[in-house]
Amino acid sequence: MAEATAHGHEDLPATADAVHTDTHQEHPIRLYLVVWAWLFILSTGSYLIDYFGLQGYLRWTLILLFMILKAGLIVAIFMHMAWERLALAYAIIVPPVLVLVFVAMMVFESDYTLLTRLTFFGAGH
């Protein structure tokens, strides 16, 4: 009963604190405003790529970088993944990463397939 009095609940048993615990998390509005500002800055950067007429690998590298940063902010903050358990984060993050690995493997395989077709069947026959 001494534990219950330490928490200010003289009339409740010691186990009542465990029953009435609230697991709801509230994040400060400043966090969301900062994330919105970063999303605006990153979106402005991706629009400026077209405005300045960047081309080639630089263009696509910057577009993909901005896209990944924006998606990471949205998933981490607005979908609350930054506060989830590590197992749940892995369950959501690992499958898209594996899809990207498999797509990269298909890209290399397609180059090999094109090369063998051009070698054995010739170009344009």
C-alpha positions in Angstrom: 0.0 0.0 0.0 3.0 2.3 0.4 3.6 2.2 -3.3 0.0 3.4 -3.9 0.5 6.4 -1.6 3.7 7.3 -3.3 1.7 7.9 -6.5 -0.9 9.9 -4.8 -3.6 7.3 -4.8 -4.3 6.6 -1.1 -7.7 5.0 -1.7 -6.7 2.7 -4.6 -4.8 -0.5 -4.3 -1.3 -0.7 -5.6 -2.4 -2.6 -8.8 -4.7 0.1 -9.9 -1.9 2.1 -11.4 -1.1 -0.7 -13.8 -4.7 -0.8 -14.9 -5.1 2.9 -15.6 -1.9 3.5 -17.5 -2.4 5.3 -20.7 -0.3 4.2 -23.7 -1.4 7.0 -26.0 1.5 9.2 -27.3 1.1 12.8 -28.2 3.8 14.5 -30.2 4.3 18.3 -30.2 2.7 20.2 -33.0 6.1 21.7 -33.7 7.4 18.3 -34.9 4.6 18.1 -37.5 5.2 21.7 -38.6 8.9 21.1 -39.0 8.2 18.0 -41.1 5.7 19.9 -43.2 8.4 22.6 -43.8 11.0 19.9 -44.8 8.4 18.3 -47.2 7.8 21.7 -48.7 11.5 22.4 -49.1 12.1 19.0 -50.7 9.2 19.4 -53.0 10.5 22.8 -54.1 13.8 21.2 -54.8 12.3 18.5 -57.0 10.4 21.2 -58.9 13.5 23.3 -59.3 15.2 20.3 -61.1 12.8 20.8 -63.9 12.9 24.6 -63.7 16.7 24.6 -64.2 16.5 21.9 -66.9 18.9 19.4 -65.3 19.3 16.3 -67.5 20.9 12.9 -67.3 22.0 11.0 -64.3 22.2 14.2 -62.1 18.4 14.8 -62.7 17.4 11.3 -61.9 19.7 11.0 -58.9 18.3 14.2 -57.4 14.7 13.2 -58.1 15.1 9.8 -56.5 16.9 11.4 -53.6 14.2 13.9 -52.9 11.5 11.2 -53.4 13.2 8.8 -50.9 13.7 11.6 -48.3 10.1 12.7 -48.6 8.8 9.2 -48.3 11.0 8.5 -45.3 9.7 11.6 -43.5 6.1 10.7 -44.2 6.6 7.1 -43.1 8.6 7.9 -40.0 6.5 10.8 -38.6 3.0 10.7 -40.1 2.7 6.9 -40.0 4.4 6.9 -36.6 7.0 4.3 -37.7 9.7 6.2 -35.8 8.0 5.2 -32.5 7.1 1.6 -33.4 8.9 -1.6 -32.4 11.8 -2.6 -34.5 10.1 -5.9 -35.6 7.2 -3.9 -37.0 9.5 -1.5 -38.8 11.4 -4.4 -40.3 8.1 -6.0 -41.4 7.2 -2.8 -43.3 10.6 -1.7 -44.6 12.3 -5.0 -45.6 9.8 -6.1 -48.3 10.1 -3.0 -50.4 13.9 -3.2 -50.1 13.8 -6.8 -51.3 11.6 -5.7 -54.2 14.2 -3.2 -55.2 16.9 -5.8 -55.0 14.9 -8.1 -57.2 14.3 -5.3 -59.7 18.0 -4.6 -59.9 18.6 -8.3 -60.5 16.1 -8.2 -63.4 17.8 -5.1 -64.9 21.1 -7.0 -65.0 19.4 -10.1 -66.4 17.7 -8.0 -69.1 21.0 -6.6 -70.3 22.4 -10.1 -70.5 19.4 -11.4 -72.4 19.6 -8.5 -74.8 23.3 -9.1 -75.4 22.7 -12.8 -76.1 19.8 -12.1 -78.5 21.9 -9.6 -80.4 24.8 -12.0 -80.5 22.9 -15.1 -81.7 20.1 -13.6 -83.8 21.8 -10.4 -85.0 20.5 -6.9 -85.0 17.5 -6.1 -87.3 17.3 -9.4 -89.2 
